[in-house]
Amino acid sequence: MNYTQEITSAPIVLVEFYATWCPHCRKMMPIVEDIKTLLADNLKVVQYDIDKNEELANEQSIQSLPTFLLYVDGKEVMRETGEMPAEVLLQKIQSSINGR
């Protein structure tokens, strides 16, 4: 599935760009898993390792890791970077979804 198909494969899609060598990404992994479980009915989560998807990361202008992109109906509504507590990421996602 290509990126456009991925971000339109569900009404709400959270994309994470990460790297296995990135310490902030590693700290976010369990948080992303929790969000995936918590919002399973409303949200699809897609993760891309930038080392395996370098061209895609460049196309999406990924400058820092991790980067989270939230798409609603295929449109980017949120872009956040860096390590953050689960509550903060969850609040950003929910306010972006509710703000549409």
C-alpha positions in Angstrom: 0.0 0.0 0.0 1.4 3.4 -0.9 1.4 6.4 1.4 -1.7 8.1 -0.2 -3.6 4.8 0.1 -2.4 4.4 3.7 -3.5 7.9 4.9 -6.9 7.4 3.2 -7.5 3.8 4.4 -9.4 5.0 7.5 -11.2 8.2 8.4 -8.5 9.0 11.0 -4.9 7.9 10.5 -1.9 8.7 12.8 1.5 8.3 11.0 4.7 8.1 12.9 8.1 8.5 11.3 10.8 7.0 13.5 14.3 5.4 13.5 15.4 2.4 15.5 18.6 4.2 16.5 16.6 7.2 17.9 16.4 7.2 21.7 13.3 9.5 21.7 11.6 7.2 19.2 12.3 4.2 21.4 10.7 6.0 24.4 7.7 6.8 22.3 7.1 3.2 21.1 5.1 2.0 24.2 3.2 5.3 24.2 2.2 4.8 20.5 1.2 1.2 21.3 -1.0 2.4 24.2 -2.6 5.0 21.9 -3.1 2.3 19.2 -5.0 0.2 21.8 -6.9 3.0 23.4 -8.1 4.5 20.2 -8.4 1.3 18.2 -12.0 2.0 17.3 -11.4 5.5 16.0 -7.8 5.6 14.7 -5.5 3.7 12.5 -1.7 3.9 13.3 0.9 3.6 10.6 4.6 3.6 11.4 7.5 4.2 9.0 11.2 3.6 9.8 12.9 6.5 8.0 16.0 4.3 7.3 13.7 2.0 5.2 11.6 4.8 3.9 14.1 7.6 3.2 12.4 8.9 0.1 9.0 9.0 1.7 10.5 10.8 4.8 12.0 13.4 2.4 8.7 13.8 0.5 6.9 14.5 3.8 9.6 17.0 4.9 10.5 15.0 8.0 13.2 17.0 9.9 13.1 15.6 13.4 12.3 12.3 15.0 9.9 11.1 16.0 7.4 13.0 13.8 3.7 12.4 14.2 1.2 13.3 11.4 -2.5 13.1 11.9 -4.7 12.8 8.9 -8.5 13.2 8.9 -10.2 12.1 5.7 -6.8 12.2 4.0 -5.9 15.8 5.0 -3.1 16.6 7.4 -4.5 18.2 10.6 -1.6 17.8 13.0 2.2 17.6 12.8 4.1 17.2 16.1 7.7 16.2 16.7 9.7 14.9 19.6 9.2 12.9 22.7 6.2 13.8 24.8 4.1 12.2 27.6 1.2 10.0 26.5 -1.4 12.4 27.8 0.1 15.2 25.7 0.1 13.2 22.5 -3.4 11.9 23.2 -4.7 15.5 23.9 -3.1 16.8 20.7 -4.8 14.0 18.7 -8.2 14.4 20.3 -8.2 18.2 19.9 -7.2 17.9 16.3 -10.0 15.4 15.7 -12.5 17.4 17.6 -11.4 20.6 15.8 -12.5 19.4 12.4 
